[in-house]
Amino acid sequence: MSNLPVISFRALEQVFAAADGRPVHALKGMSFEIGRHEFVAVLGPSGCGKSTLLRLIAGLLKPTQGQVAIYDRVVTEPRDEIGIVFQRPTLLPWFDVLGNVTFPMRHKYGHVGENELERARKLLTLVGLADFQHKRIDELSGGMQQRVAIARALLLDPDILLMDEPFSALDALSRDEMSFELLRIWTQSPKTVLFITHSIPEALLLSDRIIVMTSRPGSIREIIDVPFARPRSMSTFSEPQFHELANHIRSQLFSRPVAV
Amino acid sequence: MNSRTISAASCSRARLRSEVKAAAGIGVFVLTWLDRGLPFIAIVVLLLFWEGAARLFAIPSFLLPAPSAILAAAIAVPPGIWFGHIWATLRVALMGFGLAMAVSIPLAVCLASSKFLSRTVYPLLVVVQSTPIVAVAPIIVVTLGAGDLPRVVITFLITFFPIVVSTVTGLQSTPEELIELSRSLRAGRKREILHIRLPFAVPHIFSALKISTTLAVIGAVVAEFVAAEKGLGFFIAFSTSNFRIPTAFAGLVILVAISLSLFQAVSFVQRRFVGWSLPKAKQ
């Protein structure tokens, strides 16, 4: 069981119809396997199909070709093993913080029991918002809202966490802070994570492996094994290999040399 | 000796400071109330101007009666008569408004969730909306006969469209991510509408309801112009035909008051029950 890949996709291909009816290749020939409790970052230029990949794994889209499997079962519809954190927190303004964290339970089963409330409170403690349970959403900063969204994604205890550029809407300082927060949360509550980003330092700091993608049609350019020991911290940024790898990835992302 | 002068000086300075502070306090107090009372003051000034102009230029009361003449005309009508007319109009307006809400919101849910319905029914709604209801009103009265029913239907026809359009807009303004969250939980279509789409439409629905309160009063009055023996619309038409213009104006003032009260009532319900849907500054 432990050697079984948690997520695997084979020869994945996605074609959309553009507004004028012409086919647009979003993804082409993507094959990859993600192991248990592995943290994989997907890095690529805008519009390279990163979000499409996430939605295919989540079962929100059907692939044109190829297939996605979770625990060796082909994904045909959304599955309980998955929690999603989006780019925007998209919380519900008519609920307080606790109401937002328990929302998946209310939405899926129609009621929220004492157990879930207790679990939601624990998750709020985990994301550092124990004292904010009854705050209104518009009283929270962008970073705090994204913490609520992470707690919401963890409520139903998914094995897999899919994160779609979760910190890209935050300012630079909150962004670094949230990266370390995510590392802490992931250490305390290990999950298999697929983390989509267009930030090279973020990908290097967080992940075990990085999928570097080509632009449209998106395909795998390179897989990078991130060598830094865990637990990682601020000092990870100053490892000699960090800049080397960052420069390497940058040269992979920009196919043409960039004028200075 | 020396120390006594110093203490006297500092004492008087302290008194001066506290007096300045008190004066500033009164100033702020007056300004705050002036700011709050400004709309009221504007209305009073307008009325005084109106009264002055009517007297100064001796405007005949059948052209533009002075506020005092309107007040006198209003008092001349016995309260029982007033209440009869007010109740007749208010009842029709409220029933039409209620019917519009009861029909429009479920209809909007159907339109927003079915492409087929929105392609077929929506154009029909636009045709109904484009028809001048005032012109259709006599036909409706002939078809549906006397009584409240034709009036409620006319009110409904004038009122329902903004509610449908706003609700559809609101239902479709839900962030795509939340719909994906709902689908990833496999919560089902019904819960997606009840738990996510409808609450997201609440601010839009309330904007439309506020507009519709005024439309409901217009609808009721139009219906009474066509055929009625009671109600403020009938009262105004009847007074005008007898050249009792100040009395007609008194009826008009009461109609405005009804419109404003209904608007305030909807605002109150929104503040009280769905306060989150208001812009932040207004809570």
Interface residues (C-beta under 8 A of the other chain):
Chain A: R55 A58 G59 L60 E77 P78 I82 I84 F86 Q87 R88 T90 L92 P93 W94 F103 P104 R106 H107 K108 G110 R136 D138 L156
Chain B: P175 E177 L178 E180 L181 S182 R183 S184 L185 R186 A187 R191 H195 I196 P199 V202 V274 W276 S277 K280
